[in-house]
Amino acid sequence: MFNVSVQEGSGYLLIVTSGAGTVAPLCAANRFIEEMLQRTGAKRVLLDMMALTLLVADQERRQVVTSLHEGMSKLERLAVLVPHGSSLGMLLEAARATGVQAAEFDNVLDAERWLVA
């Protein structure tokens, strides 16, 4: 099961994902997050992916990146929380392609500090 929860933080949206993320739910979640950004006016996001198992094949990767591009243009900063030693390069790729400052962290305090700086 794939889950997404959203909470408004101090100056940013906290988005927590967990479970098995395949291409269809990930793309749908990207649309949901885009809608939340539009409705809240948030320009910064802390995306917690610590409990996400990404199940996207190489040939499906482009679909996920394309759906990310569409919503990221509204952001200023994206902090991505991932387990130590992990990287979700497709998020950073999509963010940088749309001019969004993005960084990965394995510690929530560091991520929050960078996000609101």
Contacts in CASP RR format, 6 or more apart in sequence:
PFRMAT RR
TARGET T0000
AUTHOR 0000-0000-0000
METHOD contacts of the structure
MODEL  1
MFNVSVQEGSGYLLIVTSGAGTVAPLCAANRFIEEMLQRTGAKRVLLDMM
ALTLLVADQERRQVVTSLHEGMSKLERLAVLVPHGSSLGMLLEAARATGV
QAAEFDNVLDAERWLVA
1 19 0 8 1.000
1 20 0 8 1.000
2 17 0 8 1.000
2 18 0 8 1.000
2 19 0 8 1.000
2 20 0 8 1.000
2 21 0 8 1.000
2 22 0 8 1.000
2 25 0 8 1.000
2 26 0 8 1.000
2 29 0 8 1.000
3 16 0 8 1.000
3 17 0 8 1.000
3 18 0 8 1.000
3 19 0 8 1.000
4 15 0 8 1.000
4 16 0 8 1.000
4 17 0 8 1.000
4 29 0 8 1.000
4 32 0 8 1.000
4 33 0 8 1.000
5 15 0 8 1.000
5 16 0 8 1.000
6 13 0 8 1.000
6 14 0 8 1.000
6 15 0 8 1.000
6 16 0 8 1.000
6 32 0 8 1.000
6 33 0 8 1.000
6 36 0 8 1.000
7 13 0 8 1.000
7 14 0 8 1.000
7 16 0 8 1.000
8 14 0 8 1.000
8 40 0 8 1.000
8 42 0 8 1.000
10 116 0 8 1.000
11 42 0 8 1.000
11 44 0 8 1.000
11 116 0 8 1.000
12 42 0 8 1.000
12 44 0 8 1.000
12 45 0 8 1.000
12 46 0 8 1.000
12 77 0 8 1.000
12 115 0 8 1.000
12 116 0 8 1.000
13 33 0 8 1.000
13 36 0 8 1.000
13 37 0 8 1.000
13 40 0 8 1.000
13 42 0 8 1.000
13 44 0 8 1.000
13 45 0 8 1.000
13 46 0 8 1.000
14 45 0 8 1.000
14 46 0 8 1.000
14 48 0 8 1.000
15 33 0 8 1.000
15 36 0 8 1.000
15 45 0 8 1.000
15 46 0 8 1.000
15 47 0 8 1.000
15 48 0 8 1.000
16 48 0 8 1.000
16 51 0 8 1.000
17 29 0 8 1.000
17 47 0 8 1.000
17 48 0 8 1.000
17 49 0 8 1.000
17 51 0 8 1.000
17 52 0 8 1.000
18 51 0 8 1.000
18 52 0 8 1.000
19 51 0 8 1.000
19 52 0 8 1.000
19 53 0 8 1.000
20 53 0 8 1.000
20 55 0 8 1.000
21 52 0 8 1.000
21 53 0 8 1.000
21 54 0 8 1.000
21 55 0 8 1.000
21 56 0 8 1.000
22 55 0 8 1.000
22 56 0 8 1.000
23 56 0 8 1.000
23 57 0 8 1.000
23 60 0 8 1.000
23 63 0 8 1.000
23 64 0 8 1.000
26 54 0 8 1.000
26 56 0 8 1.000
26 64 0 8 1.000
26 67 0 8 1.000
27 63 0 8 1.000
27 64 0 8 1.000
27 67 0 8 1.000
30 64 0 8 1.000
30 67 0 8 1.000
30 68 0 8 1.000
30 70 0 8 1.000
30 71 0 8 1.000
31 67 0 8 1.000
33 45 0 8 1.000
33 71 0 8 1.000
34 70 0 8 1.000
34 71 0 8 1.000
34 74 0 8 1.000
36 42 0 8 1.000
37 43 0 8 1.000
37 45 0 8 1.000
37 71 0 8 1.000
37 74 0 8 1.000
37 75 0 8 1.000
38 74 0 8 1.000
41 74 0 8 1.000
43 74 0 8 1.000
43 75 0 8 1.000
43 76 0 8 1.000
43 77 0 8 1.000
44 75 0 8 1.000
44 76 0 8 1.000
44 77 0 8 1.000
44 78 0 8 1.000
44 79 0 8 1.000
44 115 0 8 1.000
44 116 0 8 1.000
45 75 0 8 1.000
45 77 0 8 1.000
45 78 0 8 1.000
45 79 0 8 1.000
45 115 0 8 1.000
46 79 0 8 1.000
46 81 0 8 1.000
46 108 0 8 1.000
46 111 0 8 1.000
46 112 0 8 1.000
46 115 0 8 1.000
47 78 0 8 1.000
47 79 0 8 1.000
47 80 0 8 1.000
47 81 0 8 1.000
47 91 0 8 1.000
48 81 0 8 1.000
48 108 0 8 1.000
49 80 0 8 1.000
49 81 0 8 1.000
49 82 0 8 1.000
49 88 0 8 1.000
50 81 0 8 1.000
50 82 0 8 1.000
50 83 0 8 1.000
54 88 0 8 1.000
56 64 0 8 1.000
61 90 0 8 1.000
64 90 0 8 1.000
65 90 0 8 1.000
65 93 0 8 1.000
65 94 0 8 1.000
68 90 0 8 1.000
68 91 0 8 1.000
68 94 0 8 1.000
68 95 0 8 1.000
69 94 0 8 1.000
69 97 0 8 1.000
69 98 0 8 1.000
71 98 0 8 1.000
72 78 0 8 1.000
72 94 0 8 1.000
72 95 0 8 1.000
72 98 0 8 1.000
72 100 0 8 1.000
73 98 0 8 1.000
73 100 0 8 1.000
75 95 0 8 1.000
75 98 0 8 1.000
75 100 0 8 1.000
76 100 0 8 1.000
76 101 0 8 1.000
77 100 0 8 1.000
77 101 0 8 1.000
77 102 0 8 1.000
77 114 0 8 1.000
77 115 0 8 1.000
78 91 0 8 1.000
78 95 0 8 1.000
78 100 0 8 1.000
78 101 0 8 1.000
78 102 0 8 1.000
78 103 0 8 1.000
79 102 0 8 1.000
79 103 0 8 1.000
79 104 0 8 1.000
79 105 0 8 1.000
79 111 0 8 1.000
79 112 0 8 1.000
79 114 0 8 1.000
79 115 0 8 1.000
80 88 0 8 1.000
80 91 0 8 1.000
80 92 0 8 1.000
80 102 0 8 1.000
80 103 0 8 1.000
80 104 0 8 1.000
80 105 0 8 1.000
80 111 0 8 1.000
81 104 0 8 1.000
81 105 0 8 1.000
81 106 0 8 1.000
81 107 0 8 1.000
81 108 0 8 1.000
81 111 0 8 1.000
82 88 0 8 1.000
82 104 0 8 1.000
82 105 0 8 1.000
82 106 0 8 1.000
83 106 0 8 1.000
84 106 0 8 1.000
85 106 0 8 1.000
86 106 0 8 1.000
87 104 0 8 1.000
88 104 0 8 1.000
89 104 0 8 1.000
91 102 0 8 1.000
91 104 0 8 1.000
92 102 0 8 1.000
92 103 0 8 1.000
92 104 0 8 1.000
95 101 0 8 1.000
95 102 0 8 1.000
96 102 0 8 1.000
103 111 0 8 1.000
103 114 0 8 1.000
105 111 0 8 1.000
105 114 0 8 1.000
END
